[in-house]
Amino acid sequence: MPTSIRLSYEVERRLDSLPAKTGRSKAHYLREFIERSLEDVEDCHLAAEVLVRIRSGEEGILKAEDFWNSDVYR
């Protein structure tokens, strides 16, 4: 699926130099960057949702000491 984004001059310059040095396409690197980063971004959003539930009392937390002494770890 074609997608268009605007990049800063500096990012564009760096992105242009990578394929020139390696022989791979700019599209290859863009796909790689997105695939590697997508999971991190998803995790960040999920963590924010959990934090809201913890702060509202809907979800509890487990102290590290309790975790290490529980059957969850063993």
CHARMM-style PDB file with segment names, atoms N, HN, CA, C and O in Angstrom:
ATOM      1  N   MET     1       0.854  -1.167   0.000  1.00  0.00      PROA
ATOM      2  CA  MET     1       0.000   0.000   0.000  1.00  0.00      PROA
ATOM      3  C   MET     1       0.902   1.233   0.000  1.00  0.00      PROA
ATOM      4  O   MET     1       1.710   1.398   0.914  1.00  0.00      PROA
ATOM      5  N   PRO     2       0.786   2.075  -0.975  1.00  0.00      PROA
ATOM      6  CA  PRO     2       1.592   3.293  -1.015  1.00  0.00      PROA
ATOM      7  C   PRO     2       1.192   4.257   0.098  1.00  0.00      PROA
ATOM      8  O   PRO     2       0.010   4.445   0.386  1.00  0.00      PROA
ATOM      9  N   THR     3       2.201   4.859   0.711  1.00  0.00      PROA
ATOM     10  HN  THR     3       3.161   4.706   0.477  1.00  0.00      PROA
ATOM     11  CA  THR     3       1.990   5.826   1.777  1.00  0.00      PROA
ATOM     12  C   THR     3       2.973   6.971   1.569  1.00  0.00      PROA
ATOM     13  O   THR     3       4.097   6.770   1.110  1.00  0.00      PROA
ATOM     14  N   SER     4       2.536   8.153   1.908  1.00  0.00      PROA
ATOM     15  HN  SER     4       1.623   8.317   2.281  1.00  0.00      PROA
ATOM     16  CA  SER     4       3.390   9.325   1.742  1.00  0.00      PROA
ATOM     17  C   SER     4       3.604   9.999   3.092  1.00  0.00      PROA
ATOM     18  O   SER     4       2.664  10.175   3.867  1.00  0.00      PROA
ATOM     19  N   ILE     5       4.860  10.377   3.365  1.00  0.00      PROA
ATOM     20  HN  ILE     5       5.624  10.234   2.736  1.00  0.00      PROA
ATOM     21  CA  ILE     5       5.174  11.101   4.594  1.00  0.00      PROA
ATOM     22  C   ILE     5       6.161  12.218   4.274  1.00  0.00      PROA
ATOM     23  O   ILE     5       6.891  12.155   3.285  1.00  0.00      PROA
ATOM     24  N   ARG     6       6.171  13.231   5.119  1.00  0.00      PROA
ATOM     25  HN  ARG     6       5.578  13.282   5.923  1.00  0.00      PROA
ATOM     26  CA  ARG     6       7.144  14.318   5.001  1.00  0.00      PROA
ATOM     27  C   ARG     6       8.231  14.084   6.035  1.00  0.00      PROA
ATOM     28  O   ARG     6       7.951  13.789   7.196  1.00  0.00      PROA
ATOM     29  N   LEU     7       9.466  14.218   5.599  1.00  0.00      PROA
ATOM     30  HN  LEU     7       9.693  14.457   4.655  1.00  0.00      PROA
ATOM     31  CA  LEU     7      10.606  14.056   6.490  1.00  0.00      PROA
ATOM     32  C   LEU     7      11.381  15.362   6.557  1.00  0.00      PROA
ATOM     33  O   LEU     7      11.359  16.154   5.616  1.00  0.00      PROA
ATOM     34  N   SER     8      12.052  15.578   7.654  1.00  0.00      PROA
ATOM     35  HN  SER     8      12.070  14.934   8.419  1.00  0.00      PROA
ATOM     36  CA  SER     8      12.911  16.754   7.747  1.00  0.00      PROA
ATOM     37  C   SER     8      14.061  16.594   6.756  1.00  0.00      PROA
ATOM     38  O   SER     8      14.376  15.488   6.317  1.00  0.00      PROA
ATOM     39  N   TYR     9      14.665  17.697   6.423  1.00  0.00      PROA
ATOM     40  HN  TYR     9      14.410  18.596   6.780  1.00  0.00      PROA
ATOM     41  CA  TYR     9      15.790  17.672   5.482  1.00  0.00      PROA
ATOM     42  C   TYR     9      16.881  16.741   5.993  1.00  0.00      PROA
ATOM     43  O   TYR     9      17.429  15.947   5.228  1.00  0.00      PROA
ATOM     44  N   GLU    10      17.201  16.833   7.286  1.00  0.00      PROA
ATOM     45  HN  GLU    10      16.756  17.478   7.907  1.00  0.00      PROA
ATOM     46  CA  GLU    10      18.277  16.020   7.862  1.00  0.00      PROA
ATOM     47  C   GLU    10      17.959  14.529   7.782  1.00  0.00      PROA
ATOM     48  O   GLU    10      18.823  13.732   7.416  1.00  0.00      PROA
ATOM     49  N   VAL    11      16.737  14.146   8.118  1.00  0.00      PROA
ATOM     50  HN  VAL    11      16.034  14.793   8.416  1.00  0.00      PROA
ATOM     51  CA  VAL    11      16.350  12.733   8.051  1.00  0.00      PROA
ATOM     52  C   VAL    11      16.376  12.253   6.601  1.00  0.00      PROA
ATOM     53  O   VAL    11      16.862  11.158   6.318  1.00  0.00      PROA
ATOM     54  N   GLU    12      15.863  13.053   5.700  1.00  0.00      PROA
ATOM     55  HN  GLU    12      15.468  13.942   5.930  1.00  0.00      PROA
ATOM     56  CA  GLU    12      15.873  12.696   4.273  1.00  0.00      PROA
ATOM     57  C   GLU    12      17.306  12.516   3.778  1.00  0.00      PROA
ATOM     58  O   GLU    12      17.600  11.568   3.050  1.00  0.00      PROA
ATOM     59  N   ARG    13      18.183  13.412   4.168  1.00  0.00      PROA
ATOM     60  HN  ARG    13      17.944  14.182   4.760  1.00  0.00      PROA
ATOM     61  CA  ARG    13      19.585  13.317   3.750  1.00  0.00      PROA
ATOM     62  C   ARG    13      20.217  12.027   4.270  1.00  0.00      PROA
ATOM     63  O   ARG    13      20.914  11.330   3.533  1.00  0.00      PROA
ATOM     64  N   ARG    14      19.972  11.716   5.535  1.00  0.00      PROA
ATOM     65  HN  ARG    14      19.406  12.282   6.134  1.00  0.00      PROA
ATOM     66  CA  ARG    14      20.519  10.491   6.117  1.00  0.00      PROA
ATOM     67  C   ARG    14      19.931   9.256   5.447  1.00  0.00      PROA
ATOM     68  O   ARG    14      20.637   8.286   5.174  1.00  0.00      PROA
ATOM     69  N   LEU    15      18.641   9.306   5.188  1.00  0.00      PROA
ATOM     70  HN  LEU    15      18.067  10.094   5.410  1.00  0.00      PROA
ATOM     71  CA  LEU    15      17.979   8.176   4.540  1.00  0.00      PROA
ATOM     72  C   LEU    15      18.482   7.972   3.117  1.00  0.00      PROA
ATOM     73  O   LEU    15      18.603   6.834   2.662  1.00  0.00      PROA
ATOM     74  N   ASP    16      18.775   9.051   2.416  1.00  0.00      PROA
ATOM     75  HN  ASP    16      18.677   9.975   2.785  1.00  0.00      PROA
ATOM     76  CA  ASP    16      19.317   8.949   1.065  1.00  0.00      PROA
ATOM     77  C   ASP    16      20.734   8.389   1.050  1.00  0.00      PROA
ATOM     78  O   ASP    16      21.119   7.706   0.101  1.00  0.00      PROA
ATOM     79  N   SER    17      21.509   8.669   2.087  1.00  0.00      PROA
ATOM     80  HN  SER    17      21.197   9.223   2.858  1.00  0.00      PROA
ATOM     81  CA  SER    17      22.898   8.209   2.089  1.00  0.00      PROA
ATOM     82  C   SER    17      23.008   6.714   2.384  1.00  0.00      PROA
ATOM     83  O   SER    17      23.959   6.068   1.942  1.00  0.00      PROA
ATOM     84  N   LEU    18      22.058   6.163   3.116  1.00  0.00      PROA
ATOM     85  HN  LEU    18      21.286   6.687   3.474  1.00  0.00      PROA
ATOM     86  CA  LEU    18      22.115   4.745   3.478  1.00  0.00      PROA
ATOM     87  C   LEU    18      22.057   3.830   2.255  1.00  0.00      PROA
ATOM     88  O   LEU    18      22.920   2.963   2.117  1.00  0.00      PROA
ATOM     89  N   PRO    19      21.079   3.984   1.363  1.00  0.00      PROA
ATOM     90  CA  PRO    19      21.063   3.133   0.173  1.00  0.00      PROA
ATOM     91  C   PRO    19      22.299   3.342  -0.719  1.00  0.00      PROA
ATOM     92  O   PRO    19      22.789   2.404  -1.347  1.00  0.00      PROA
ATOM     93  N   ALA    20      22.780   4.566  -0.760  1.00  0.00      PROA
ATOM     94  HN  ALA    20      22.381   5.328  -0.250  1.00  0.00      PROA
ATOM     95  CA  ALA    20      23.967   4.830  -1.568  1.00  0.00      PROA
ATOM     96  C   ALA    20      25.171   4.049  -1.051  1.00  0.00      PROA
ATOM     97  O   ALA    20      26.019   3.622  -1.834  1.00  0.00      PROA
ATOM     98  N   LYS    21      25.247   3.864   0.266  1.00  0.00      PROA
ATOM     99  HN  LYS    21      24.559   4.212   0.902  1.00  0.00      PROA
ATOM    100  CA  LYS    21      26.364   3.142   0.871  1.00  0.00      PROA
ATOM    101  C   LYS    21      26.198   1.633   0.818  1.00  0.00      PROA
ATOM    102  O   LYS    21      27.190   0.905   0.771  1.00  0.00      PROA
ATOM    103  N   THR    22      24.954   1.149   0.827  1.00  0.00      PROA
ATOM    104  HN  THR    22      24.149   1.740   0.865  1.00  0.00      PROA
ATOM    105  CA  THR    22      24.712  -0.286   0.989  1.00  0.00      PROA
ATOM    106  C   THR    22      24.176  -0.988  -0.248  1.00  0.00      PROA
ATOM    107  O   THR    22      24.257  -2.211  -0.358  1.00  0.00      PROA
ATOM    108  N   GLY    23      23.623  -0.204  -1.189  1.00  0.00      PROA
ATOM    109  HN  GLY    23      23.557   0.790  -1.100  1.00  0.00      PROA
ATOM    110  CA  GLY    23      23.051  -0.819  -2.388  1.00  0.00      PROA
ATOM    111  C   GLY    23      21.620  -1.294  -2.213  1.00  0.00      PROA
ATOM    112  O   GLY    23      21.022  -1.803  -3.161  1.00  0.00      PROA
ATOM    113  N   ARG    24      21.065  -1.143  -1.039  1.00  0.00      PROA
ATOM    114  HN  ARG    24      21.551  -0.729  -0.269  1.00  0.00      PROA
ATOM    115  CA  ARG    24      19.662  -1.487  -0.819  1.00  0.00      PROA
ATOM    116  C   ARG    24      18.800  -0.267  -1.099  1.00  0.00      PROA
ATOM    117  O   ARG    24      19.299   0.858  -1.116  1.00  0.00      PROA
ATOM    118  N   SER    25      17.515  -0.483  -1.319  1.00  0.00      PROA
ATOM    119  HN  SER    25      17.110  -1.398  -1.305  1.00  0.00      PROA
ATOM    120  CA  SER    25      16.631   0.626  -1.670  1.00  0.00      PROA
ATOM    121  C   SER    25      16.188   1.412  -0.435  1.00  0.00      PROA
ATOM    122  O   SER    25      16.227   0.912   0.690  1.00  0.00      PROA
ATOM    123  N   LYS    26      15.773   2.638  -0.673  1.00  0.00      PROA
ATOM    124  HN  LYS    26      15.742   3.044  -1.587  1.00  0.00      PROA
ATOM    125  CA  LYS    26      15.216   3.464   0.396  1.00  0.00      PROA
ATOM    126  C   LYS    26      13.963   2.786   0.946  1.00  0.00      PROA
ATOM    127  O   LYS    26      13.736   2.784   2.156  1.00  0.00      PROA
ATOM    128  N   ALA    27      13.156   2.214   0.064  1.00  0.00      PROA
ATOM    129  HN  ALA    27      13.341   2.215  -0.919  1.00  0.00      PROA
ATOM    130  CA  ALA    27      11.938   1.516   0.489  1.00  0.00      PROA
ATOM    131  C   ALA    27      12.271   0.360   1.432  1.00  0.00      PROA
ATOM    132  O   ALA    27      11.551   0.115   2.400  1.00  0.00      PROA
ATOM    133  N   HSD    28      13.355  -0.341   1.147  1.00  0.00      PROA
ATOM    134  HN  HSD    28      13.940  -0.142   0.360  1.00  0.00      PROA
ATOM    135  CA  HSD    28      13.778  -1.446   2.020  1.00  0.00      PROA
ATOM    136  C   HSD    28      14.003  -0.932   3.440  1.00  0.00      PROA
ATOM    137  O   HSD    28      13.524  -1.529   4.404  1.00  0.00      PROA
ATOM    138  N   TYR    29      14.723   0.160   3.561  1.00  0.00      PROA
ATOM    139  HN  TYR    29      15.112   0.645   2.778  1.00  0.00      PROA
ATOM    140  CA  TYR    29      15.018   0.697   4.888  1.00  0.00      PROA
ATOM    141  C   TYR    29      13.780   1.263   5.570  1.00  0.00      PROA
ATOM    142  O   TYR    29      13.619   1.103   6.780  1.00  0.00      PROA
ATOM    143  N   LEU    30      12.921   1.909   4.829  1.00  0.00      PROA
ATOM    144  HN  LEU    30      13.052   2.038   3.846  1.00  0.00      PROA
ATOM    145  CA  LEU    30      11.684   2.429   5.422  1.00  0.00      PROA
ATOM    146  C   LEU    30      10.826   1.294   5.967  1.00  0.00      PROA
ATOM    147  O   LEU    30      10.286   1.393   7.068  1.00  0.00      PROA
ATOM    148  N   ARG    31      10.699   0.211   5.190  1.00  0.00      PROA
ATOM    149  HN  ARG    31      11.138   0.131   4.295  1.00  0.00      PROA
ATOM    150  CA  ARG    31       9.944  -0.953   5.662  1.00  0.00      PROA
ATOM    151  C   ARG    31      10.586  -1.528   6.924  1.00  0.00      PROA
ATOM    152  O   ARG    31       9.895  -1.843   7.893  1.00  0.00      PROA
ATOM    153  N   GLU    32      11.903  -1.660   6.905  1.00  0.00      PROA
ATOM    154  HN  GLU    32      12.465  -1.403   6.119  1.00  0.00      PROA
ATOM    155  CA  GLU    32      12.616  -2.216   8.054  1.00  0.00      PROA
ATOM    156  C   GLU    32      12.428  -1.347   9.297  1.00  0.00      PROA
ATOM    157  O   GLU    32      12.173  -1.866  10.384  1.00  0.00      PROA
ATOM    158  N   PHE    33      12.552  -0.046   9.142  1.00  0.00      PROA
ATOM    159  HN  PHE    33      12.759   0.375   8.259  1.00  0.00      PROA
ATOM    160  CA  PHE    33      12.379   0.863  10.278  1.00  0.00      PROA
ATOM    161  C   PHE    33      10.971   0.765  10.856  1.00  0.00      PROA
ATOM    162  O   PHE    33      10.794   0.721  12.073  1.00  0.00      PROA
ATOM    163  N   ILE    34       9.982   0.731   9.985  1.00  0.00      PROA
ATOM    164  HN  ILE    34      10.125   0.766   8.996  1.00  0.00      PROA
ATOM    165  CA  ILE    34       8.590   0.669  10.446  1.00  0.00      PROA
ATOM    166  C   ILE    34       8.315  -0.663  11.138  1.00  0.00      PROA
ATOM    167  O   ILE    34       7.713  -0.691  12.211  1.00  0.00      PROA
ATOM    168  N   GLU    35       8.749  -1.757  10.535  1.00  0.00      PROA
ATOM    169  HN  GLU    35       9.238  -1.734   9.663  1.00  0.00      PROA
ATOM    170  CA  GLU    35       8.500  -3.066  11.127  1.00  0.00      PROA
ATOM    171  C   GLU    35       9.181  -3.208  12.483  1.00  0.00      PROA
ATOM    172  O   GLU    35       8.601  -3.778  13.407  1.00  0.00      PROA
ATOM    173  N   ARG    36      10.391  -2.701  12.615  1.00  0.00      PROA
ATOM    174  HN  ARG    36      10.862  -2.237  11.864  1.00  0.00      PROA
ATOM    175  CA  ARG    36      11.110  -2.803  13.887  1.00  0.00      PROA
ATOM    176  C   ARG    36      10.492  -1.909  14.962  1.00  0.00      PROA
ATOM    177  O   ARG    36      10.485  -2.263  16.141  1.00  0.00      PROA
ATOM    178  N   SER    37       9.981  -0.768  14.557  1.00  0.00      PROA
ATOM    179  HN  SER    37       9.987  -0.480  13.599  1.00  0.00      PROA
ATOM    180  CA  SER    37       9.471   0.206  15.525  1.00  0.00      PROA
ATOM    181  C   SER    37       8.004   0.018  15.875  1.00  0.00      PROA
ATOM    182  O   SER    37       7.572   0.449  16.944  1.00  0.00      PROA
ATOM    183  N   LEU    38       7.239  -0.604  15.016  1.00  0.00      PROA
ATOM    184  HN  LEU    38       7.590  -0.954  14.147  1.00  0.00      PROA
ATOM    185  CA  LEU    38       5.806  -0.727  15.224  1.00  0.00      PROA
ATOM    186  C   LEU    38       5.477  -1.432  16.535  1.00  0.00      PROA
ATOM    187  O   LEU    38       4.597  -0.991  17.273  1.00  0.00      PROA
ATOM    188  N   GLU    39       6.169  -2.510  16.826  1.00  0.00      PROA
ATOM    189  HN  GLU    39       6.884  -2.868  16.226  1.00  0.00      PROA
ATOM    190  CA  GLU    39       5.899  -3.249  18.064  1.00  0.00      PROA
ATOM    191  C   GLU    39       6.196  -2.379  19.291  1.00  0.00      PROA
ATOM    192  O   GLU    39       5.457  -2.422  20.275  1.00  0.00      PROA
ATOM    193  N   ASP    40       7.263  -1.599  19.233  1.00  0.00      PROA
ATOM    194  HN  ASP    40       7.862  -1.565  18.434  1.00  0.00      PROA
ATOM    195  CA  ASP    40       7.585  -0.712  20.352  1.00  0.00      PROA
ATOM    196  C   ASP    40       6.496   0.326  20.574  1.00  0.00      PROA
ATOM    197  O   ASP    40       6.124   0.603  21.714  1.00  0.00      PROA
ATOM    198  N   VAL    41       5.983   0.899  19.496  1.00  0.00      PROA
ATOM    199  HN  VAL    41       6.284   0.674  18.570  1.00  0.00      PROA
ATOM    200  CA  VAL    41       4.924   1.901  19.604  1.00  0.00      PROA
ATOM    201  C   VAL    41       3.655   1.265  20.150  1.00  0.00      PROA
ATOM    202  O   VAL    41       2.984   1.843  21.005  1.00  0.00      PROA
ATOM    203  N   GLU    42       3.324   0.069  19.655  1.00  0.00      PROA
ATOM    204  HN  GLU    42       3.869  -0.401  18.960  1.00  0.00      PROA
ATOM    205  CA  GLU    42       2.144  -0.637  20.168  1.00  0.00      PROA
ATOM    206  C   GLU    42       2.296  -0.917  21.663  1.00  0.00      PROA
ATOM    207  O   GLU    42       1.355  -0.713  22.431  1.00  0.00      PROA
ATOM    208  N   ASP    43       3.470  -1.383  22.077  1.00  0.00      PROA
ATOM    209  HN  ASP    43       4.234  -1.549  21.453  1.00  0.00      PROA
ATOM    210  CA  ASP    43       3.714  -1.665  23.493  1.00  0.00      PROA
ATOM    211  C   ASP    43       3.549  -0.418  24.341  1.00  0.00      PROA
ATOM    212  O   ASP    43       2.997  -0.478  25.439  1.00  0.00      PROA
ATOM    213  N   CYS    44       4.022   0.705  23.839  1.00  0.00      PROA
ATOM    214  HN  CYS    44       4.470   0.754  22.946  1.00  0.00      PROA
ATOM    215  CA  CYS    44       3.910   1.968  24.573  1.00  0.00      PROA
ATOM    216  C   CYS    44       2.443   2.346  24.785  1.00  0.00      PROA
ATOM    217  O   CYS    44       2.059   2.759  25.879  1.00  0.00      PROA
ATOM    218  N   HSD    45       1.628   2.205  23.745  1.00  0.00      PROA
ATOM    219  HN  HSD    45       1.939   1.869  22.856  1.00  0.00      PROA
ATOM    220  CA  HSD    45       0.209   2.533  23.868  1.00  0.00      PROA
ATOM    221  C   HSD    45      -0.507   1.565  24.808  1.00  0.00      PROA
ATOM    222  O   HSD    45      -1.358   1.976  25.597  1.00  0.00      PROA
ATOM    223  N   LEU    46      -0.159   0.281  24.722  1.00  0.00      PROA
ATOM    224  HN  LEU    46       0.532  -0.052  24.081  1.00  0.00      PROA
ATOM    225  CA  LEU    46      -0.774  -0.693  25.626  1.00  0.00      PROA
ATOM    226  C   LEU    46      -0.379  -0.409  27.071  1.00  0.00      PROA
ATOM    227  O   LEU    46      -1.205  -0.531  27.975  1.00  0.00      PROA
ATOM    228  N   ALA    47       0.870  -0.033  27.291  1.00  0.00      PROA
ATOM    229  HN  ALA    47       1.541   0.066  26.557  1.00  0.00      PROA
ATOM    230  CA  ALA    47       1.323   0.294  28.647  1.00  0.00      PROA
ATOM    231  C   ALA    47       0.568   1.496  29.186  1.00  0.00      PROA
ATOM    232  O   ALA    47       0.220   1.530  30.366  1.00  0.00      PROA
ATOM    233  N   ALA    48       0.310   2.476  28.341  1.00  0.00      PROA
ATOM    234  HN  ALA    48       0.593   2.448  27.382  1.00  0.00      PROA
ATOM    235  CA  ALA    48      -0.439   3.661  28.772  1.00  0.00      PROA
ATOM    236  C   ALA    48      -1.857   3.272  29.178  1.00  0.00      PROA
ATOM    237  O   ALA    48      -2.391   3.803  30.151  1.00  0.00      PROA
ATOM    238  N   GLU    49      -2.470   2.348  28.437  1.00  0.00      PROA
ATOM    239  HN  GLU    49      -2.036   1.916  27.646  1.00  0.00      PROA
ATOM    240  CA  GLU    49      -3.815   1.880  28.781  1.00  0.00      PROA
ATOM    241  C   GLU    49      -3.816   1.158  30.127  1.00  0.00      PROA
ATOM    242  O   GLU    49      -4.731   1.343  30.930  1.00  0.00      PROA
ATOM    243  N   VAL    50      -2.799   0.340  30.376  1.00  0.00      PROA
ATOM    244  HN  VAL    50      -2.056   0.190  29.724  1.00  0.00      PROA
ATOM    245  CA  VAL    50      -2.700  -0.377  31.647  1.00  0.00      PROA
ATOM    246  C   VAL    50      -2.509   0.614  32.788  1.00  0.00      PROA
ATOM    247  O   VAL    50      -3.100   0.452  33.856  1.00  0.00      PROA
ATOM    248  N   LEU    51      -1.692   1.632  32.572  1.00  0.00      PROA
ATOM    249  HN  LEU    51      -1.212   1.763  31.704  1.00  0.00      PROA
ATOM    250  CA  LEU    51      -1.473   2.643  33.607  1.00  0.00      PROA
ATOM    251  C   LEU    51      -2.774   3.341  33.994  1.00  0.00      PROA
ATOM    252  O   LEU    51      -3.007   3.620  35.170  1.00  0.00      PROA
ATOM    253  N   VAL    52      -3.607   3.616  33.020  1.00  0.00      PROA
ATOM    254  HN  VAL    52      -3.418   3.389  32.065  1.00  0.00      PROA
ATOM    255  CA  VAL    52      -4.913   4.230  33.306  1.00  0.00      PROA
ATOM    256  C   VAL    52      -5.739   3.288  34.181  1.00  0.00      PROA
ATOM    257  O   VAL    52      -6.377   3.728  35.138  1.00  0.00      PROA
ATOM    258  N   ARG    53      -5.728   1.992  33.854  1.00  0.00      PROA
ATOM    259  HN  ARG    53      -5.210   1.636  33.077  1.00  0.00      PROA
ATOM    260  CA  ARG    53      -6.493   1.028  34.661  1.00  0.00      PROA
ATOM    261  C   ARG    53      -5.928   0.905  36.072  1.00  0.00      PROA
ATOM    262  O   ARG    53      -6.688   0.774  37.032  1.00  0.00      PROA
ATOM    263  N   ILE    54      -4.611   0.944  36.208  1.00  0.00      PROA
ATOM    264  HN  ILE    54      -3.993   1.050  35.428  1.00  0.00      PROA
ATOM    265  CA  ILE    54      -3.998   0.868  37.536  1.00  0.00      PROA
ATOM    266  C   ILE    54      -4.379   2.090  38.355  1.00  0.00      PROA
ATOM    267  O   ILE    54      -4.766   1.966  39.517  1.00  0.00      PROA
ATOM    268  N   ARG    55      -4.270   3.268  37.755  1.00  0.00      PROA
ATOM    269  HN  ARG    55      -3.955   3.369  36.812  1.00  0.00      PROA
ATOM    270  CA  ARG    55      -4.586   4.504  38.483  1.00  0.00      PROA
ATOM    271  C   ARG    55      -6.056   4.585  38.873  1.00  0.00      PROA
ATOM    272  O   ARG    55      -6.400   5.205  39.880  1.00  0.00      PROA
ATOM    273  N   SER    56      -6.928   3.959  38.079  1.00  0.00      PROA
ATOM    274  HN  SER    56      -6.649   3.455  37.262  1.00  0.00      PROA
ATOM    275  CA  SER    56      -8.357   3.997  38.395  1.00  0.00      PROA
ATOM    276  C   SER    56      -8.754   2.880  39.359  1.00  0.00      PROA
ATOM    277  O   SER    56      -9.896   2.831  39.815  1.00  0.00      PROA
ATOM    278  N   GLY    57      -7.827   1.994  39.665  1.00  0.00      PROA
ATOM    279  HN  GLY    57      -6.899   2.034  39.295  1.00  0.00      PROA
ATOM    280  CA  GLY    57      -8.115   0.902  40.586  1.00  0.00      PROA
ATOM    281  C   GLY    57      -8.705  -0.323  39.917  1.00  0.00      PROA
ATOM    282  O   GLY    57      -9.023  -1.301  40.593  1.00  0.00      PROA
ATOM    283  N   GLU    58      -8.857  -0.290  38.608  1.00  0.00      PROA
ATOM    284  HN  GLU    58      -8.599   0.504  38.059  1.00  0.00      PROA
ATOM    285  CA  GLU    58      -9.401  -1.446  37.887  1.00  0.00      PROA
ATOM    286  C   GLU    58      -8.406  -2.599  37.811  1.00  0.00      PROA
ATOM    287  O   GLU    58      -8.797  -3.753  37.634  1.00  0.00      PROA
ATOM    288  N   GLU    59      -7.132  -2.286  37.945  1.00  0.00      PROA
ATOM    289  HN  GLU    59      -6.814  -1.349  38.089  1.00  0.00      PROA
ATOM    290  CA  GLU    59      -6.094  -3.306  37.827  1.00  0.00      PROA
ATOM    291  C   GLU    59      -5.071  -3.068  38.931  1.00  0.00      PROA
ATOM    292  O   GLU    59      -4.722  -1.927  39.234  1.00  0.00      PROA
ATOM    293  N   GLY    60      -4.601  -4.149  39.522  1.00  0.00      PROA
ATOM    294  HN  GLY    60      -4.884  -5.075  39.275  1.00  0.00      PROA
ATOM    295  CA  GLY    60      -3.631  -4.029  40.604  1.00  0.00      PROA
ATOM    296  C   GLY    60      -2.206  -4.214  40.106  1.00  0.00      PROA
ATOM    297  O   GLY    60      -1.960  -4.508  38.937  1.00  0.00      PROA
ATOM    298  N   ILE    61      -1.286  -4.033  41.030  1.00  0.00      PROA
ATOM    299  HN  ILE    61      -1.486  -3.795  41.981  1.00  0.00      PROA
ATOM    300  CA  ILE    61       0.118  -4.255  40.719  1.00  0.00      PROA
ATOM    301  C   ILE    61       0.684  -5.241  41.718  1.00  0.00      PROA
ATOM    302  O   ILE    61       0.118  -5.442  42.793  1.00  0.00      PROA
ATOM    303  N   LEU    62       1.787  -5.848  41.369  1.00  0.00      PROA
ATOM    304  HN  LEU    62       2.247  -5.684  40.496  1.00  0.00      PROA
ATOM    305  CA  LEU    62       2.451  -6.817  42.221  1.00  0.00      PROA
ATOM    306  C   LEU    62       3.827  -6.267  42.562  1.00  0.00      PROA
ATOM    307  O   LEU    62       4.597  -5.925  41.664  1.00  0.00      PROA
ATOM    308  N   LYS    63       4.141  -6.180  43.833  1.00  0.00      PROA
ATOM    309  HN  LYS    63       3.516  -6.459  44.563  1.00  0.00      PROA
ATOM    310  CA  LYS    63       5.457  -5.707  44.260  1.00  0.00      PROA
ATOM    311  C   LYS    63       6.510  -6.699  43.785  1.00  0.00      PROA
ATOM    312  O   LYS    63       6.247  -7.900  43.713  1.00  0.00      PROA
ATOM    313  N   ALA    64       7.694  -6.204  43.463  1.00  0.00      PROA
ATOM    314  HN  ALA    64       7.907  -5.229  43.522  1.00  0.00      PROA
ATOM    315  CA  ALA    64       8.773  -7.064  42.980  1.00  0.00      PROA
ATOM    316  C   ALA    64       9.076  -8.180  43.974  1.00  0.00      PROA
ATOM    317  O   ALA    64       9.272  -9.331  43.582  1.00  0.00      PROA
ATOM    318  N   GLU    65       9.112  -7.843  45.240  1.00  0.00      PROA
ATOM    319  HN  GLU    65       8.953  -6.908  45.558  1.00  0.00      PROA
ATOM    320  CA  GLU    65       9.400  -8.842  46.268  1.00  0.00      PROA
ATOM    321  C   GLU    65       8.359  -9.957  46.253  1.00  0.00      PROA
ATOM    322  O   GLU    65       8.702 -11.135  46.357  1.00  0.00      PROA
ATOM    323  N   ASP    66       7.100  -9.587  46.123  1.00  0.00      PROA
ATOM    324  HN  ASP    66       6.821  -8.630  46.038  1.00  0.00      PROA
ATOM    325  CA  ASP    66       6.030 -10.582  46.069  1.00  0.00      PROA
ATOM    326  C   ASP    66       6.136 -11.439  44.810  1.00  0.00      PROA
ATOM    327  O   ASP    66       5.862 -12.638  44.843  1.00  0.00      PROA
ATOM    328  N   PHE    67       6.531 -10.826  43.715  1.00  0.00      PROA
ATOM    329  HN  PHE    67       6.754  -9.851  43.689  1.00  0.00      PROA
ATOM    330  CA  PHE    67       6.691 -11.574  42.471  1.00  0.00      PROA
ATOM    331  C   PHE    67       7.775 -12.638  42.626  1.00  0.00      PROA
ATOM    332  O   PHE    67       7.557 -13.806  42.306  1.00  0.00      PROA
ATOM    333  N   TRP    68       8.935 -12.228  43.115  1.00  0.00      PROA
ATOM    334  HN  TRP    68       9.112 -11.279  43.375  1.00  0.00      PROA
ATOM    335  CA  TRP    68      10.061 -13.154  43.222  1.00  0.00      PROA
ATOM    336  C   TRP    68       9.792 -14.276  44.234  1.00  0.00      PROA
ATOM    337  O   TRP    68      10.389 -15.348  44.142  1.00  0.00      PROA
ATOM    338  N   ASN    69       8.915 -14.036  45.177  1.00  0.00      PROA
ATOM    339  HN  ASN    69       8.429 -13.164  45.251  1.00  0.00      PROA
ATOM    340  CA  ASN    69       8.563 -15.046  46.170  1.00  0.00      PROA
ATOM    341  C   ASN    69       7.326 -15.851  45.810  1.00  0.00      PROA
ATOM    342  O   ASN    69       6.907 -16.715  46.580  1.00  0.00      PROA
ATOM    343  N   SER    70       6.742 -15.585  44.662  1.00  0.00      PROA
ATOM    344  HN  SER    70       7.083 -14.883  44.036  1.00  0.00      PROA
ATOM    345  CA  SER    70       5.496 -16.265  44.285  1.00  0.00      PROA
ATOM    346  C   SER    70       5.765 -17.440  43.352  1.00  0.00      PROA
ATOM    347  O   SER    70       6.879 -17.641  42.868  1.00  0.00      PROA
ATOM    348  N   ASP    71       4.702 -18.209  43.118  1.00  0.00      PROA
ATOM    349  HN  ASP    71       3.797 -18.046  43.512  1.00  0.00      PROA
ATOM    350  CA  ASP    71       4.792 -19.321  42.183  1.00  0.00      PROA
ATOM    351  C   ASP    71       4.803 -18.843  40.731  1.00  0.00      PROA
ATOM    352  O   ASP    71       5.091 -19.624  39.825  1.00  0.00      PROA
ATOM    353  N   VAL    72       4.493 -17.575  40.506  1.00  0.00      PROA
ATOM    354  HN  VAL    72       4.258 -16.940  41.242  1.00  0.00      PROA
ATOM    355  CA  VAL    72       4.488 -17.037  39.144  1.00  0.00      PROA
ATOM    356  C   VAL    72       5.872 -17.141  38.537  1.00  0.00      PROA
ATOM    357  O   VAL    72       6.015 -17.465  37.358  1.00  0.00      PROA
ATOM    358  N   TYR    73       6.901 -16.865  39.342  1.00  0.00      PROA
ATOM    359  HN  TYR    73       6.785 -16.602  40.300  1.00  0.00      PROA
ATOM    360  CA  TYR    73       8.273 -16.874  38.850  1.00  0.00      PROA
ATOM    361  C   TYR    73       8.837 -18.279  38.762  1.00  0.00      PROA
ATOM    362  O   TYR    73       9.593 -18.586  37.840  1.00  0.00      PROA
ATOM    363  N   ARG    74       8.488 -19.118  39.689  1.00  0.00      PROA
ATOM    364  HN  ARG    74       7.875 -18.869  40.438  1.00  0.00      PROA
ATOM    365  CA  ARG    74       9.089 -20.470  39.771  1.00  0.00      PROA
ATOM    366  C   ARG    74       8.607 -21.396  38.738  1.00  0.00      PROA
ATOM    367  OT1 ARG    74       9.031 -22.551  38.699  1.00  0.00      PROA
TER     368      ARG     74
END
